[in-house]
């Protein structure tokens, strides 16, 4: 039996137990959610919701989700994200499970790598596709359920209000309800110190971000193919003079299966290598 995050009361995430059986089949679990996004749309209701959460439909907003073997959570993340964005793009980075099929079934546009190239490579694929589709604002979030899509409006608002070029959802903001493991906080403090130059970002490793169109045009030049991508984005953003701000987010760790695809030490060494290379270049 596995854990799966689904929506409850338009904004809260709860955990539902997987039904018994060897094969993973979540269609019956998301059918009620899926019906929310199909059929006729009441434009007055949609406009009222947009005004309530501060969305501007004059901007094409696209969510970009890199994914590797995330069949347990990808469908619910897509369905929740679709409440707040115009399109959802997913890059399946060489998954060996049903990630692509489930993403397509729940309305995402899916790009597939024939082998795993890394998170940075996946984001580059997604950014190029989003720009080609005319995105004015791009949201990035993880596929494993750590990031709550219901907080997307919090990241969008500073860009819509022209107060930021890049918005980072921070687990370590003073208003965040963060229960990150101690080793994560310790590792993050080291990577923050190494990443930050003129910037003072408290969560340089958060993948929950919003980008303006002009900032994304620079982010496609990021060279990191793996987990160092977030640090390099900040280094480039600082060099280009983009206004980068943080907003508090709540992160879910409990119940997440393998919340990191790498050993924390290996992960940290990879990011430090990226920082050294990016600093030397920039």
C-alpha positions as CSV (number, residue, x, y, z in Angstrom):
1,X,0.0,0.0,0.0
2,X,1.4,3.4,-1.1
3,X,0.6,7.0,-0.2
4,X,-1.0,9.3,-2.7
5,X,-1.8,13.0,-2.3
6,X,-5.2,14.2,-3.4
7,X,-7.2,17.4,-3.0
8,X,-9.6,18.0,-0.1
9,X,-11.8,21.2,0.3
10,X,-10.0,23.2,-2.4
11,X,-6.7,23.8,-0.9
12,X,-5.7,21.1,1.6
13,X,-3.7,18.0,0.9
14,X,-4.5,14.8,2.7
15,X,-3.1,11.3,2.3
16,X,-5.2,8.5,0.9
17,X,-4.2,4.8,1.1
18,X,-3.7,2.9,-2.1
19,X,-6.1,0.0,-2.7
20,X,-4.7,-3.5,-2.5
21,X,-3.2,-4.9,-5.7
22,X,0.1,-5.3,-7.4
23,X,-0.5,-2.9,-10.3
24,X,-0.7,0.9,-9.7
25,X,-4.0,2.3,-10.8
26,X,-5.1,5.7,-9.6
27,X,-7.8,6.5,-12.1
28,X,-10.6,5.7,-9.6
29,X,-9.0,8.0,-7.0
30,X,-8.9,11.1,-9.3
31,X,-12.1,10.7,-11.2
32,X,-13.9,13.2,-9.0
33,X,-11.1,15.7,-9.4
34,X,-10.8,15.1,-13.1
35,X,-14.5,15.9,-13.6
36,X,-13.8,19.4,-12.2
37,X,-11.7,20.2,-15.2
38,X,-13.8,18.7,-18.0
39,X,-17.1,19.7,-19.5
40,X,-18.6,23.2,-19.6
41,X,-16.9,25.9,-17.7
42,X,-18.8,28.7,-15.9
43,X,-16.8,31.7,-17.0
44,X,-18.3,33.9,-14.2
45,X,-17.3,31.4,-11.6
46,X,-13.8,31.1,-13.1
47,X,-13.4,34.9,-13.2
48,X,-14.6,35.2,-9.6
49,X,-12.0,32.6,-8.5
50,X,-9.3,34.3,-10.4
51,X,-10.1,37.7,-8.8
52,X,-10.1,36.0,-5.4
53,X,-6.6,34.6,-5.8
54,X,-5.2,37.4,-7.9
55,X,-4.8,35.6,-11.2
56,X,-4.7,37.6,-14.5
57,X,-5.9,35.6,-17.5
58,X,-4.3,38.2,-19.8
59,X,-1.0,36.5,-18.9
60,X,-0.4,33.0,-20.3
61,X,0.7,31.1,-17.2
62,X,2.3,27.7,-17.7
63,X,3.4,25.2,-15.0
64,X,6.5,23.2,-15.7
65,X,7.0,19.9,-13.8
66,X,10.1,17.7,-14.2
67,X,9.3,14.2,-13.3
68,X,11.2,10.9,-12.8
69,X,9.2,7.8,-11.7
70,X,6.4,9.8,-10.0
71,X,3.4,7.7,-11.0
72,X,2.1,7.8,-7.4
73,X,1.7,11.6,-7.3
74,X,1.9,13.1,-10.8
75,X,-1.9,13.0,-11.5
76,X,-2.9,14.8,-8.3
77,X,-0.2,17.4,-8.7
78,X,-1.3,18.2,-12.3
79,X,-5.0,18.4,-11.4
80,X,-4.3,20.8,-8.6
81,X,-1.9,22.9,-10.7
82,X,-4.5,23.2,-13.4
83,X,-6.7,25.3,-11.1
84,X,-4.2,28.1,-11.2
85,X,-2.5,27.9,-14.5
86,X,-3.5,27.8,-18.2
87,X,-1.4,24.8,-19.2
88,X,0.7,22.2,-17.5
89,X,3.9,20.8,-19.1
90,X,5.6,17.7,-17.8
91,X,9.0,16.4,-18.8
92,X,9.3,12.7,-18.1
93,X,13.0,12.3,-17.6
94,X,13.3,8.6,-18.7
95,X,10.9,7.1,-16.2
96,X,10.5,3.4,-16.0
97,X,6.9,3.6,-14.6
98,X,3.6,5.0,-15.8
99,X,4.4,8.7,-15.2
100,X,4.0,9.8,-18.8
101,X,0.7,7.9,-19.3
102,X,-0.9,9.3,-16.2
103,X,0.3,12.8,-16.9
104,X,-1.3,12.7,-20.3
105,X,-4.5,11.3,-19.0
106,X,-4.8,14.2,-16.5
107,X,-4.4,16.9,-19.1
108,X,-0.7,17.7,-19.2
109,X,1.4,18.2,-22.3
110,X,4.2,15.7,-21.9
111,X,7.8,15.7,-23.2
112,X,9.8,12.6,-22.8
113,X,13.5,12.0,-22.5
114,X,14.6,8.5,-23.7
115,X,17.0,8.3,-20.8
116,X,17.4,10.2,-17.5
117,X,19.3,13.4,-18.3
118,X,18.8,15.2,-14.9
119,X,16.5,17.8,-13.5
120,X,18.4,20.7,-15.1
121,X,18.0,19.1,-18.5
122,X,14.3,18.6,-17.9
123,X,13.8,22.2,-16.9
124,X,15.6,23.4,-20.1
125,X,13.3,21.2,-22.2
126,X,10.3,22.6,-20.4
127,X,11.4,26.3,-20.5
128,X,12.0,26.1,-24.2
129,X,8.6,24.5,-24.8
130,X,6.9,27.1,-22.6
131,X,8.5,30.0,-24.3
132,X,7.6,28.6,-27.7
133,X,3.9,28.4,-26.5
134,X,4.0,32.0,-25.5
135,X,4.2,31.8,-21.7
136,X,4.3,35.1,-19.9
137,X,4.8,33.5,-16.5
138,X,6.2,30.1,-15.7
139,X,5.8,28.1,-12.5
140,X,8.1,25.3,-11.6
141,X,7.3,22.7,-9.0
142,X,8.3,19.1,-8.1
143,X,6.2,16.1,-9.0
144,X,6.6,14.2,-5.8
145,X,4.0,16.0,-3.7
146,X,6.4,18.1,-1.6
147,X,5.1,21.3,-3.1
148,X,1.5,22.3,-2.6
149,X,0.1,23.6,-5.9
150,X,-2.6,25.5,-4.0
151,X,0.2,28.0,-3.1
152,X,0.9,28.8,-6.8
153,X,-1.0,32.1,-6.5
154,X,1.4,33.3,-3.8
155,X,4.3,32.9,-6.2
156,X,2.4,34.4,-9.1
157,X,1.3,37.6,-7.4
158,X,4.6,39.5,-7.2
159,X,5.3,38.9,-10.9
160,X,1.8,39.9,-11.9
161,X,2.2,43.1,-9.7
162,X,5.5,43.8,-11.5
163,X,7.4,43.5,-8.1
164,X,9.7,40.6,-9.1
165,X,11.2,38.8,-12.0
166,X,11.8,35.6,-10.0
167,X,9.9,34.4,-7.0
168,X,11.2,31.6,-4.9
169,X,9.0,29.6,-2.6
170,X,11.0,29.5,0.6
171,X,10.9,26.7,3.2
172,X,13.0,28.8,5.5
173,X,11.1,32.1,5.4
174,X,10.1,33.3,8.8
175,X,6.4,32.7,8.0
176,X,6.9,29.2,6.6
177,X,5.4,26.2,8.4
178,X,8.4,24.1,7.7
179,X,9.2,20.8,9.3
180,X,12.3,20.0,7.2
181,X,14.7,17.4,8.7
182,X,17.7,18.9,10.5
183,X,20.2,17.5,8.0
184,X,18.3,19.3,5.2
185,X,18.5,22.6,7.1
186,X,22.2,22.2,7.8
187,X,22.9,21.3,4.2
188,X,20.8,24.2,2.9
189,X,22.7,26.7,5.0
190,X,26.0,25.7,3.4
191,X,24.6,25.7,-0.1
192,X,22.9,29.1,0.6
193,X,26.2,30.6,1.7
194,X,28.0,29.3,-1.4
195,X,25.2,30.3,-3.9
196,X,24.4,33.8,-2.6
197,X,26.6,36.6,-3.9
198,X,24.8,39.9,-3.9
199,X,21.5,38.1,-3.3
200,X,20.3,37.1,0.2
201,X,18.1,34.1,-0.7
202,X,17.3,31.9,2.3
203,X,16.3,28.9,0.3
204,X,18.5,28.6,-2.8
205,X,17.6,24.9,-3.3
206,X,13.8,25.3,-3.5
207,X,12.4,24.1,-6.9
208,X,9.0,25.8,-6.3
209,X,9.5,29.0,-8.3
210,X,7.8,31.5,-10.6
211,X,9.6,33.3,-13.5
212,X,8.7,36.2,-15.7
213,X,9.0,35.7,-19.4
214,X,12.2,37.8,-19.6
215,X,13.9,35.9,-16.8
216,X,13.1,32.5,-18.3
217,X,14.8,33.6,-21.6
218,X,18.0,33.7,-19.5
219,X,17.3,30.5,-17.6
220,X,17.5,28.4,-20.7
221,X,21.2,29.2,-20.7
222,X,21.7,27.3,-17.4
223,X,24.3,24.6,-18.0
224,X,23.6,22.4,-15.0
225,X,21.9,19.2,-16.0
226,X,21.3,17.9,-12.5
227,X,20.3,19.2,-9.1
228,X,22.6,22.2,-9.3
229,X,20.1,24.0,-11.5
230,X,18.5,26.0,-8.8
231,X,21.8,27.5,-7.6
232,X,22.8,28.4,-11.1
233,X,19.5,30.1,-11.7
234,X,20.1,32.3,-8.8
235,X,23.7,33.1,-9.9
236,X,22.5,34.0,-13.4
237,X,19.5,36.0,-12.0
238,X,21.9,38.0,-9.8
239,X,24.3,38.7,-12.6
240,X,21.5,39.9,-14.9
241,X,20.1,42.1,-12.2
242,X,16.7,40.4,-11.9
243,X,14.6,41.2,-8.8
244,X,14.4,38.0,-6.9
245,X,12.2,37.7,-3.8
246,X,11.0,34.8,-1.6
247,X,7.5,34.0,-0.3
248,X,6.8,31.4,2.4
249,X,5.7,27.9,1.4
250,X,4.7,24.8,3.3
251,X,6.5,21.7,2.3
252,X,5.3,18.1,2.9
253,X,8.0,15.5,3.8
254,X,5.9,13.0,5.7
255,X,4.7,10.2,3.6
256,X,6.8,11.1,0.5
257,X,8.5,8.1,-0.9
258,X,12.1,8.8,-1.6
259,X,11.8,12.6,-1.5
260,X,15.3,12.9,-3.0
261,X,16.5,10.8,-5.9
262,X,20.1,11.0,-4.6
263,X,22.0,10.5,-1.4
264,X,22.1,13.9,0.4
265,X,25.9,13.9,0.4
266,X,26.1,13.1,-3.3
267,X,23.4,15.6,-4.0
268,X,25.4,18.3,-2.0
269,X,28.7,17.6,-3.8
270,X,26.9,17.8,-7.2
271,X,25.4,21.2,-6.3
272,X,28.7,22.6,-5.0
273,X,30.4,21.6,-8.2
274,X,27.8,23.4,-10.2
275,X,28.2,26.5,-8.0
276,X,32.0,26.6,-8.5
277,X,31.6,26.2,-12.2
278,X,28.8,28.8,-12.5
279,X,30.7,31.3,-10.3
280,X,33.8,30.9,-12.4
281,X,31.8,31.6,-15.6
282,X,29.7,34.4,-14.2
